[in-house]
Amino acid sequence: MRKLFVALCAALLAALGAMAAGPADAAPGQSQERLPEDYNFFAGIPYELSHPGGDLPGANDWNCKPSPEHPRPVVLVHGTGGAKTTNWGAYVPMLRNRGYCVYALTYGALPGLPWPFTAIGGMDRQDISAKQLSRFVDKVRASSGAETVDLVGHSQGTYMPTYYLKHLGGKGKVTKYVSIAPLWRGTGGGDPTMTAIGEAIGAVPMPFCVGCGGMLPGSPMHKKIWSGGSPYVKGVDYTNISTRYDELVVPYTSGQVPGRTGEKVKNIVVQDTCAQDYSDHLAIAGSRRTAYMVLNALDPENPVKVPCEFVPPFTG
């Protein structure tokens, strides 16, 4: 049964990779002046299939030194079921082409399992994942010489890092915190029934996704994320980017929490500036529109024009 499940997961990755297949990537360690940019949520899957466990070209260059124009490294934090390759095929080349030192980790992959499970992250307890993020950020800071980093997260990657900031010493190590499809109030936030369910089963390990219950409102993890009465940390510059068509963060306004006095928070809904944007939970992390909004959140002094263009669901 286990061999069959492994084979099915590999086949699924292969099928998604075929959908996203584009220009061939450079081999590991091969330099190129400009990386091809492919705004598609599945753009990173072909590389994972051909280089299992590898780093996307342009990512995790431990010799990269931040420039005066972009003085902080960017750390990409994937969502549930994602990985450093599969979640960020659109973002690594975009950021590297613009002069950023860009890093990505796979956190929360269940231990002791073979590939492709090593490329299915966000499955373990979120406190364990946060410790992995903490070690990774410290490695990035040490290699780059930067005092702080900027975080860009998707889905669970917008939520779990708060545990790192609030409970593992991350405060003071992060300057900007950009969230794509955030779920600050949890999925089902605002619904008393969902809160009651979260309180009842939020700490119960779920099959294959041990820590997913932590994203329910009322769960022990959710209460730790909201310790102090807010999901935010003063001194960090937050940008939340949501879509009205999010089918996993319900309601989407769970990610549009305003900041309190002393908290710097900007909330964006992609449809507010373009009705042709039909991003769902996956597509929002692959679309050019959202990617350019992320660029502007990271470097508001040098904004790029965000196009209004048709964005299909699923792929972006």
C-alpha angles and dihedrals in degrees: 000000000000092000090050092051092049090050092050092051091049090049091051092052090048092051093049090046091055089054092053099037112137138142114353115263124232116262117257111289094013111130126220131175097230128017120221112255118218116179099206127114091230096048094110097052098082089057093050090051093051096037107030110205093002130130123256112253106272096024129106097012098167090194093058115119118197117247126229087252092054106022098170128065116237117230116200116211114194129213134248110309092011134113141200089273107031098049099043110044090120097044108045096061093040093054097039092049088056095053103263125139099233129194135180134185136191108229132180099023107156109256125245097027127118128237129316087040089059086065094050104083136171091057101111130074110298094232088058090048090050090055089053090051090049092055091046094051091049089052091050092049093048095049096042098039090229119143093212139016135212118237125215113186139177125208108317086013088068093052111035095056089066088068087056092050096045104034109020103048098265093133108106093026097076126063104173127027113192116187126197113197093353122193105198094154091041126247105302090023113171094028110112091207092055090047090053090049090050091051090050102044106009092108095043113108109244121213111274092347102065096174102036092102087065089073092063117100111254095028120130090250092049090054090052091050088053096043109142091029098282138067090226135088119218113243094036120104109226131198119182118195116190140169127219088221096060106137096186102043099058118211096021088216087075084085096046100077113157119230123250125229109307094017118111109215133158118191122202131182109194095217091058089079101029128028090193091070107102096170116160127190093293101033094056088067092052106040123106090225095060092040090057090047087056090051089053092049091052095045111020091164091067105036124188123213112261108217123224102225139141111283115190121213122253099022103035 
